[in-house]
């Protein structure tokens, strides 16, 4: 069997046949010719039988390695003139626009980078760090559905740190598809506003400060018009009007943006963050008591109390025998720390899975009464926060929605950031996040060949 026939079956490149195979030191060079006679624009579907000019050199693409050998694909292409994009080298079916790698190679790299750190990927496939980032962007731009924001009904909004120093990304998740559909840099109302601006680009918010204009001369014979209402309601976009529920934490910025752009959507406060508030308040009371012991000169008691931290903060069902005995000793001694622990457990109890919405509503009212009379400043603040977001907390139970999926995706995002040993830009981090956590199905070359 001829070498060209063997490589034609071995590579299985779409739309070409192998015309020449050359073995060089540490690499194999395969020359191919395109089967189709019409020239296709690499940026759109425009095709034409007429060429603009012919290349005087071969175009080269890197393919999946053949064992320890680098494999290069070469072809002599022609140029065409697209009515929309101008003069370009014709597109090839086995590589993406602007890529120096075949689709199989880039699909392999994209799959690897979601499972491994970039340094290992670079060493395995023998490319540099910047090239991996460009491959991620090309694959993501092609595979991310353009209509992923079209049918959103129940979404989550949450922020995740992609770098130390308060550098955050705001991620929008779809509850029904359990994936991240959109992201941007920053957090708060400004980040949410950018999402709604992309969700409904035709609906633009009025400018907060109108442009300066030259004053007109006074006209005494005309009655002055009343000033326009500066607080007129902003029209709701077509896609934003489909939103029925938006889950979030108790950060004020996101809720403000949702009320402005999607007032019909129910704001759902994740129960996990409510319990987290109570746990942090308990830890604040614990630290305050520890400092009081230290200031009183009781160093041994302060050290023993500090070592018993997890006896207070862990859930009772997760305590070891020693931690349970320590907790029982705290309750026997009495004081503000056991009272704070009891309030934390009361907060956890209102989110038991077997309770009805009516029962949760009654428990919240009782909890708010206890928190306001607790004489513990951290828990008084917790009560004010719960009272402010009471309707959103009840909506979470009524709609059976939470940010659990968003939190699980955040853990995956943190793993990606930690495994990559950080990113130099937010756009690089966001591209990898959408590739790994977005509505994208990554397949290896052999999977879509022999599926």
Secondary structure, DSSP 4 states (H G I P E B T S, - for coil): --HHHHHHHHH--TTEEEEEEEEETTEEEEEEEES--SEE-SSSS-EES--SEE-SS-EEEEEEEETTEEEEEEE--EEEEETTTEEEEPP-TTB-TT-SBBHHHHHHHHHHHTTS-HHHHHHHHT--HHHHHHHHHHHHHHHS-TTTTTS-SEEEEEEEEEETTTEEEEEEEETTTTEEEEEEES-SHHHHHHHHHHHTTTS-PPPSSPPP-PPPPP-TTSPPPPPP-TTPPPPPPTTGGG--EEEE-S-HHHHHHHHHH-TTSEEEE-HHHHHHHHHHHHHHHHHHHHHHHHHTT-HHHHHHHHHTHHHHHS-GGG--HHHHHHHHHHHHH-SHHHHHHHHHHHHHHTT-TT--HHHHHHHHHHHHHHHHTS--HHHHHHHHHHHHTHHHHHHHHHHT--SHHHHHHHHHHHHHHHHTT--SSHHHHHHHHHHHHBS-----HHHHH--
